[in-house]
Amino acid sequence: MDKQNKSTASLPKTVKRAGKVKTGCLTCKIRKVKCDEARPSCHRCLSTGRVCDGYGIWGGGNRPVRHNTTSSNASVITAGTISSPPLYVVSANEQACMEWFILRTTTKLPGPWKLAFWTTLLPQACITTNAVFRAVLALSSVHKVQALDIRDGTMELFMLQQYNRATNDLRSLIGRGKDSIRATLITCAIFIHLEYLRGCYRTATIHLRHGLAILEHISSVDMVDEWIVDTFTTFFIQAKLAGQDVAFPQHLQRKPGLRFSTLYQGRQALEHILLRIIGVGDASEIFLDCEAVHNELNLWLEASEICVCTSTLVDQFSWKLLRIYNTMALIMVKRLRPANSELQTTMENPFRSILNQCQPLFDFVRNNSARADDASEVIADIGWIPPIYYTALHSCDQRTRKRAVGLLRLVPHREGVWNSVSAAMVAEERLLDNK
């Protein structure tokens, strides 16, 4: 009996390891304990006298707020460097991919647009939401493969693994309220960017349709929601300009107004006008007051001229790009009016204006070319392809259309759903058919 007790006592005791904590406040995640997820601060932290660090970009917590007179948004989400500790142990490959995302992807894919979705929301959402973290790793790996022209299949396998893990993590978020909707939309946006990079446009369109449907469930729009809505607004406009069958989402019908003082506000105002023009014929905009929209576009142009004077060199590039979209929008409004020969003649000058405005941008890009070690030739945001493609399709002057096709071939690259080489081929076929 004593021998049996001794042998039993000598056996190693099995210790139950704490599982991964995927949800809850930051404090409970770090402590690896189950969180009751109470708002604004979890009861588990409060009952033990601890400071609840809240739920990341989803808010909450009882940590004292440091008042900062230089930033009115400090209480909503912190900008700049990330000081929060990691919530999960990552492999060397995952760490390398995350570093690539922070240092290279967030500076290359947005192009000239330094939007908070890339600089603030995604890096911080990676800390608090596992699905976003895995989706970002997948996106980063695709960008790295294309930028460095890597032919090794192991990176493709890594991307697919992270993609699948992100999808599985999303399933655990279903039915968790507003926070889960935000996390799902952010992950969906990353998937769309990823599929555009891979050239899988049909899959990207499926993700976009799902994202726009989920977007309807956002009841109130705060700053974080606004960043998400702006991202899907751009997705929708570019998809419609490319001729894709995407239903008009009611949630995108906002009215930011024509008064703006920043590049971000100016882009919001112009995209709202484009939404109204694109919505004609849809249930969203059965009738459009062309004269009123025409006046709004002219007012936008006047306001933008004031902003350009005080902008940096990169922002001036972005303003010039927006003004090209403004010119295209003016043509789109004119084409909604009853057709007549006089109207067709007056539209040729704006078409030529689009190409003339694009030329200095081409020169700027060639003189300030991308890094020599980045062969991706891709950005995820808007560029000059849609206005040039629109000119190549709809101008009545053969020389203008040929010039537009030539510009599409001049700097081969991709802009989200757009591929300049593919656009040139389609425009050239249409040009030959009209002869």
C-alpha positions as CSV (number, residue, x, y, z in Angstrom):
1,M,0.0,0.0,0.0
2,D,2.8,2.4,0.9
3,K,4.6,1.5,-2.3
4,Q,1.5,2.3,-4.3
5,N,1.1,5.7,-2.6
6,K,4.8,6.4,-3.2
7,S,4.5,5.5,-6.9
8,T,1.4,7.6,-7.2
9,A,3.0,10.6,-5.5
10,S,6.0,10.3,-7.8
11,L,3.9,10.7,-10.9
12,P,4.2,14.2,-12.5
13,K,1.2,16.3,-12.0
14,T,-0.5,17.5,-15.1
15,V,-1.0,21.2,-15.2
16,K,-3.9,22.6,-17.1
17,R,-2.6,25.2,-19.5
18,A,-4.5,28.4,-20.0
19,G,-6.1,28.5,-23.5
20,K,-5.9,31.5,-25.8
21,V,-8.1,34.3,-24.7
22,K,-9.6,35.7,-28.0
23,T,-12.1,38.1,-26.6
24,G,-12.4,40.4,-23.6
25,C,-10.6,43.5,-22.3
26,L,-6.9,44.0,-22.8
27,T,-6.1,43.5,-19.1
28,C,-7.8,40.1,-19.0
29,K,-6.2,39.0,-22.2
30,I,-2.7,39.8,-20.9
31,R,-3.5,38.0,-17.6
32,K,-5.0,35.1,-19.7
33,V,-8.2,34.9,-17.7
34,K,-11.8,34.9,-18.8
35,C,-13.3,38.3,-19.1
36,D,-17.0,39.0,-18.4
37,E,-16.9,41.7,-21.2
38,A,-19.0,44.2,-19.2
39,R,-19.0,47.8,-20.5
40,P,-17.5,50.2,-20.1
41,S,-15.1,48.3,-17.7
42,C,-15.2,44.6,-17.0
43,H,-16.3,43.6,-13.5
44,R,-13.5,41.1,-13.1
45,C,-10.9,43.9,-13.2
46,L,-13.0,46.2,-11.0
47,S,-13.6,43.6,-8.4
48,T,-9.8,42.9,-8.0
49,G,-8.9,46.6,-7.9
50,R,-7.2,46.5,-11.3
51,V,-7.3,49.1,-14.1
52,C,-9.3,47.8,-17.0
53,D,-7.6,48.8,-20.3
54,G,-10.8,48.5,-22.3
55,Y,-11.4,46.8,-25.6
56,G,-8.8,48.5,-27.8
57,I,-10.3,50.4,-30.8
58,W,-13.8,49.3,-29.5
59,G,-13.4,51.7,-26.5
60,G,-14.2,51.1,-22.8
61,G,-12.0,50.8,-19.8
62,N,-11.4,52.9,-16.7
63,R,-7.9,54.0,-17.2
64,P,-7.6,57.8,-16.5
65,V,-7.6,59.8,-19.7
66,R,-4.7,62.1,-20.3
67,H,-5.9,65.4,-21.6
68,N,-4.1,66.5,-24.7
69,T,-4.9,69.9,-26.2
70,T,-3.3,69.0,-29.5
71,S,-5.6,66.2,-30.4
72,S,-9.3,66.2,-30.0
73,N,-9.5,62.5,-31.0
74,A,-7.2,61.2,-28.3
75,S,-10.1,59.8,-26.2
76,V,-11.4,57.7,-29.1
77,I,-8.3,56.1,-30.5
78,T,-4.6,56.7,-30.1
79,A,-2.5,57.6,-33.1
80,G,1.2,57.0,-33.7
81,T,3.2,54.2,-32.2
82,I,1.6,51.2,-30.6
83,S,2.6,50.8,-26.9
84,S,0.3,48.0,-25.9
85,P,1.9,44.5,-25.3
86,P,1.1,41.7,-27.8
87,L,-1.8,39.5,-27.0
88,Y,-0.4,36.3,-28.5
89,V,2.9,34.8,-29.2
90,V,3.9,35.0,-32.9
91,S,6.4,33.0,-34.9
92,A,9.4,34.5,-36.5
93,N,7.7,34.4,-39.9
94,E,4.6,36.1,-38.6
95,Q,6.7,38.8,-36.9
96,A,8.7,39.4,-40.1
97,C,5.4,39.8,-42.0
98,M,4.0,42.2,-39.5
99,E,7.1,44.3,-39.7
100,W,6.8,44.3,-43.4
101,F,3.2,45.5,-43.1
102,I,4.0,48.4,-40.8
103,L,7.1,49.5,-42.6
104,R,6.3,48.8,-46.3
105,T,2.6,47.9,-46.9
106,T,1.1,50.8,-45.0
107,T,3.4,53.2,-46.9
108,K,3.1,51.7,-50.4
109,L,-0.5,50.4,-50.9
110,P,-2.3,53.7,-49.9
111,G,-0.4,55.6,-52.5
112,P,-0.4,59.3,-51.9
113,W,-3.4,59.0,-49.5
114,K,-2.3,58.8,-45.9
115,L,-5.6,57.6,-44.5
116,A,-6.2,56.7,-40.9
117,F,-7.6,53.3,-42.0
118,W,-4.0,52.3,-42.8
119,T,-1.9,54.3,-40.4
120,T,-4.0,53.9,-37.3
121,L,-7.0,51.6,-37.5
122,L,-5.3,48.5,-39.0
123,P,-2.2,48.5,-36.7
124,Q,-4.3,48.9,-33.6
125,A,-7.0,46.5,-34.6
126,C,-4.3,43.8,-35.1
127,I,-3.6,44.0,-31.4
128,T,-7.2,43.6,-30.2
129,T,-8.7,41.3,-32.9
130,N,-7.2,38.0,-34.0
131,A,-9.1,37.9,-37.3
132,V,-7.7,41.3,-38.3
133,F,-4.2,40.2,-37.3
134,R,-4.4,37.1,-39.4
135,A,-5.9,38.9,-42.4
136,V,-3.2,41.6,-42.2
137,L,-0.5,38.9,-42.2
138,A,-2.1,37.3,-45.3
139,L,-2.2,40.7,-47.1
140,S,1.4,41.6,-46.1
141,S,2.7,38.3,-47.4
142,V,1.1,38.8,-50.8
143,H,2.5,42.3,-51.0
144,K,5.9,41.1,-50.0
145,V,5.9,38.3,-52.6
146,Q,5.0,40.8,-55.4
147,A,7.3,43.5,-54.2
148,L,10.4,41.3,-54.0
149,D,9.3,39.0,-56.8
150,I,9.6,35.9,-54.6
151,R,9.0,32.7,-56.5
152,D,9.1,30.4,-53.4
153,G,5.8,28.6,-52.8
154,T,6.2,28.6,-49.0
155,M,5.0,32.2,-48.9
156,E,1.9,31.3,-50.8
157,L,1.2,28.5,-48.3
158,F,1.8,30.9,-45.4
159,M,-0.7,33.3,-46.9
160,L,-3.4,30.7,-47.4
161,Q,-2.9,29.5,-43.8
162,Q,-3.3,33.0,-42.4
163,Y,-6.3,33.6,-44.7
164,N,-8.0,30.4,-43.4
165,R,-7.3,31.3,-39.8
166,A,-8.7,34.8,-40.2
167,T,-11.9,33.3,-41.7
168,N,-12.2,30.8,-38.8
169,D,-11.7,33.6,-36.3
170,L,-14.4,35.6,-38.0
171,R,-16.9,32.9,-37.3
172,S,-16.4,33.2,-33.5
173,L,-17.3,36.9,-33.8
174,I,-20.8,36.3,-35.2
175,G,-23.6,37.7,-33.0
176,R,-21.3,39.7,-30.7
177,G,-22.9,43.1,-31.4
178,K,-21.4,46.3,-32.8
179,D,-17.8,45.4,-32.0
180,S,-18.1,42.2,-34.1
181,I,-19.6,44.2,-37.0
182,R,-16.6,46.5,-36.9
183,A,-14.1,43.7,-36.8
184,T,-15.9,41.8,-39.6
185,L,-15.9,44.9,-41.8
186,I,-12.2,45.7,-41.2
187,T,-11.3,42.1,-42.0
188,C,-13.6,42.1,-45.1
189,A,-11.8,45.3,-46.3
190,I,-8.4,43.6,-45.9
191,F,-9.7,40.5,-47.9
192,I,-10.9,42.8,-50.7
193,H,-7.4,44.5,-50.9
194,L,-5.8,41.1,-50.8
195,E,-7.9,39.6,-53.6
196,Y,-7.3,42.8,-55.7
197,L,-3.5,42.2,-55.2
198,R,-3.9,38.6,-56.3
199,G,-5.9,39.5,-59.3
200,C,-8.9,37.5,-58.1
201,Y,-11.5,40.2,-58.9
202,R,-14.6,38.0,-58.7
203,T,-13.7,36.9,-55.2
204,A,-13.0,40.5,-54.2
205,T,-16.5,41.5,-55.6
206,I,-18.1,38.8,-53.4
207,H,-16.3,40.2,-50.4
208,L,-17.4,43.7,-51.3
209,R,-21.1,42.7,-51.7
210,H,-21.0,41.0,-48.3
211,G,-19.2,44.0,-46.7
212,L,-21.7,46.5,-48.1
213,A,-24.6,44.3,-46.8
214,I,-23.0,44.2,-43.3
215,L,-22.4,48.0,-43.5
216,E,-26.2,48.5,-43.3
217,H,-26.1,47.3,-39.7
218,I,-24.0,50.2,-38.4
219,S,-26.5,52.3,-36.5
220,S,-24.3,55.2,-35.5
221,V,-21.1,56.6,-37.1
222,D,-18.3,57.6,-34.8
223,M,-14.7,58.3,-36.0
224,V,-13.7,54.6,-36.3
225,D,-16.9,53.8,-38.2
226,E,-16.3,56.8,-40.5
227,W,-12.9,55.4,-41.5
228,I,-14.6,52.1,-42.3
229,V,-17.4,53.7,-44.2
230,D,-15.0,55.8,-46.2
231,T,-13.0,52.7,-47.2
232,F,-16.1,51.0,-48.5
233,T,-17.2,54.2,-50.2
234,T,-14.0,54.1,-52.3
235,F,-14.5,50.4,-53.0
236,F,-18.0,50.9,-54.2
237,I,-17.2,53.9,-56.5
238,Q,-14.3,52.2,-58.1
239,A,-16.3,49.0,-58.6
240,K,-19.1,50.9,-60.3
241,L,-16.8,52.9,-62.5
242,A,-15.3,49.5,-63.6
243,G,-18.8,48.4,-64.5
244,Q,-19.2,45.8,-61.8
245,D,-22.7,44.8,-60.6
246,V,-22.7,46.0,-57.0
247,A,-26.0,47.2,-55.3
248,F,-26.1,50.7,-54.0
249,P,-25.8,50.7,-50.2
250,Q,-28.1,53.1,-48.4
251,H,-25.6,53.7,-45.6
252,L,-23.2,55.4,-47.9
253,Q,-25.7,58.3,-48.6
254,R,-24.0,60.9,-46.4
255,K,-23.8,64.7,-46.9
256,P,-20.5,65.9,-45.7
257,G,-21.0,69.3,-47.4
258,L,-18.9,71.4,-49.7
259,R,-17.0,73.3,-47.0
260,F,-13.7,71.7,-46.4
261,S,-10.2,72.7,-45.4
262,T,-8.2,69.5,-45.6
263,L,-7.5,66.9,-48.3
264,Y,-9.5,64.2,-46.4
265,Q,-12.6,66.5,-46.2
266,G,-12.2,67.5,-49.8
267,R,-12.1,63.9,-50.9
268,Q,-15.1,63.0,-48.8
269,A,-17.1,65.9,-50.4
270,L,-16.2,64.9,-54.0
271,E,-16.9,61.2,-53.4
272,H,-20.4,62.1,-52.0
273,I,-21.1,63.9,-55.3
274,L,-19.8,60.9,-57.3
275,L,-22.1,58.6,-55.3
276,R,-25.1,60.7,-56.3
277,I,-24.1,60.6,-60.0
278,I,-23.3,56.9,-60.0
279,G,-26.6,56.2,-58.2
280,V,-28.8,57.6,-61.1
281,G,-31.0,54.7,-62.3
282,D,-30.6,52.9,-59.1
283,A,-33.2,52.9,-56.3
284,S,-31.0,55.4,-54.5
285,E,-31.2,58.2,-57.0
286,I,-34.1,58.0,-59.5
287,F,-33.8,61.7,-60.4
288,L,-30.8,63.9,-60.3
289,D,-30.8,67.7,-60.6
290,C,-28.0,67.9,-63.1
291,E,-27.8,71.7,-62.8
292,A,-27.5,71.6,-59.0
293,V,-24.8,68.9,-59.2
294,H,-22.9,70.8,-61.9
295,N,-22.9,73.9,-59.6
296,E,-21.7,71.8,-56.6
297,L,-18.8,70.5,-58.7
298,N,-17.8,74.0,-59.7
299,L,-18.0,75.1,-56.0
300,W,-15.8,72.1,-55.0
301,L,-13.2,73.2,-57.6
302,E,-13.1,76.7,-56.3
303,A,-12.6,75.5,-52.7
304,S,-9.9,73.0,-53.7
305,E,-7.9,75.8,-55.4
306,I,-7.6,77.5,-52.0
307,C,-6.5,74.3,-50.2
308,V,-3.8,73.5,-52.8
309,C,-1.9,76.7,-52.1
310,T,-1.2,75.6,-48.5
311,S,-0.5,71.9,-49.2
312,T,2.6,69.8,-49.2
313,L,4.1,68.5,-52.4
314,V,2.5,65.0,-51.9
315,D,-0.9,66.6,-51.0
316,Q,-0.7,68.8,-54.1
317,F,-0.3,65.6,-56.1
318,S,-3.5,64.2,-54.4
319,W,-5.4,67.5,-55.0
320,K,-4.5,67.4,-58.7
321,L,-5.8,63.8,-58.8
322,L,-9.1,64.8,-57.2
323,R,-9.5,67.6,-59.7
324,I,-9.2,65.1,-62.5
325,Y,-12.0,63.2,-60.9
326,N,-14.0,66.4,-60.7
327,T,-13.5,67.0,-64.4
328,M,-14.7,63.4,-65.1
329,A,-17.8,64.0,-62.8
330,L,-18.7,67.1,-64.8
331,I,-18.6,65.1,-68.0
332,M,-20.8,62.3,-66.4
333,V,-23.4,64.9,-65.4
334,K,-23.4,66.4,-68.9
335,R,-23.9,62.9,-70.4
336,L,-27.0,62.4,-68.2
337,R,-28.7,65.3,-70.1
338,P,-30.6,64.8,-73.4
339,A,-28.1,64.2,-76.2
340,N,-27.5,66.8,-78.9
341,S,-24.7,67.7,-81.2
342,E,-23.8,70.9,-79.4
343,L,-23.5,69.1,-76.1
344,Q,-21.2,66.5,-77.6
345,T,-18.9,69.2,-79.0
346,T,-18.6,71.0,-75.6
347,M,-17.6,67.7,-73.9
348,E,-14.5,67.2,-76.0
349,N,-12.6,70.0,-74.2
350,P,-13.1,68.4,-70.7
351,F,-12.0,65.0,-72.1
352,R,-8.8,66.6,-73.4
353,S,-8.5,68.4,-70.1
354,I,-8.4,65.0,-68.2
355,L,-5.4,63.9,-70.3
356,N,-3.6,67.2,-70.0
357,Q,-4.1,67.2,-66.3
358,C,-2.7,63.6,-66.1
359,Q,0.5,64.3,-68.0
360,P,2.3,66.3,-65.2
361,L,1.3,63.5,-62.7
362,F,2.9,60.9,-65.0
363,D,6.1,63.0,-65.2
364,F,6.1,63.4,-61.4
365,V,5.8,59.6,-60.8
366,R,8.5,58.8,-63.3
367,N,10.9,61.4,-61.7
368,N,10.0,60.2,-58.2
369,S,9.7,56.5,-59.0
370,A,9.0,53.9,-56.3
371,R,11.8,52.0,-54.4
372,A,14.0,50.0,-56.6
373,D,13.4,46.9,-54.4
374,D,9.6,47.1,-54.9
375,A,8.5,45.5,-58.1
376,S,4.8,45.3,-57.2
377,E,3.7,48.4,-59.3
378,V,0.4,48.5,-57.3
379,I,-1.5,50.8,-55.0
380,A,-4.8,49.9,-53.2
381,D,-6.4,53.3,-53.5
382,I,-7.7,55.6,-56.3
383,G,-5.4,56.8,-59.1
384,W,-5.6,58.1,-62.6
385,I,-6.7,54.9,-64.4
386,P,-10.5,55.4,-64.1
387,P,-10.6,59.0,-65.6
388,I,-8.3,58.0,-68.5
389,Y,-10.3,54.8,-69.2
390,Y,-13.5,56.8,-69.1
391,T,-12.0,59.2,-71.7
392,A,-10.8,56.3,-73.9
393,L,-14.4,54.9,-73.9
394,H,-16.6,57.9,-74.2
395,S,-14.7,60.6,-76.1
396,C,-16.0,61.2,-79.6
397,D,-12.6,62.3,-80.9
398,Q,-10.6,59.4,-82.2
399,R,-7.3,61.1,-81.5
400,T,-8.2,61.8,-77.9
401,R,-9.2,58.2,-77.4
402,K,-5.9,56.9,-78.9
403,R,-4.0,59.3,-76.7
404,A,-5.9,57.9,-73.7
405,V,-5.0,54.3,-74.6
406,G,-1.4,55.4,-75.0
407,L,-1.4,56.9,-71.5
408,L,-2.8,53.7,-70.0
409,R,0.1,51.8,-71.5
410,L,2.7,54.4,-70.6
411,V,3.0,53.5,-66.9
412,P,1.7,49.9,-66.4
413,H,0.4,49.5,-62.9
414,R,-2.6,48.6,-60.8
415,E,-5.0,50.6,-58.6
416,G,-7.3,48.4,-56.5
417,V,-9.7,46.8,-59.0
418,W,-8.1,48.6,-61.9
419,N,-5.3,47.2,-64.1
420,S,-3.9,49.8,-66.6
421,V,-2.8,47.1,-69.2
422,S,-6.2,45.4,-69.1
423,A,-8.0,48.7,-69.3
424,A,-5.9,49.7,-72.3
425,M,-6.8,46.4,-74.1
426,V,-10.5,46.9,-73.5
427,A,-10.4,50.5,-74.7
428,E,-8.4,49.6,-77.8
429,E,-11.0,46.9,-78.7
430,R,-13.8,49.4,-78.4
431,L,-11.8,51.9,-80.5
432,L,-11.4,49.3,-83.3
433,D,-15.1,48.3,-83.1
434,N,-16.2,52.0,-83.6
435,K,-14.1,52.4,-86.7
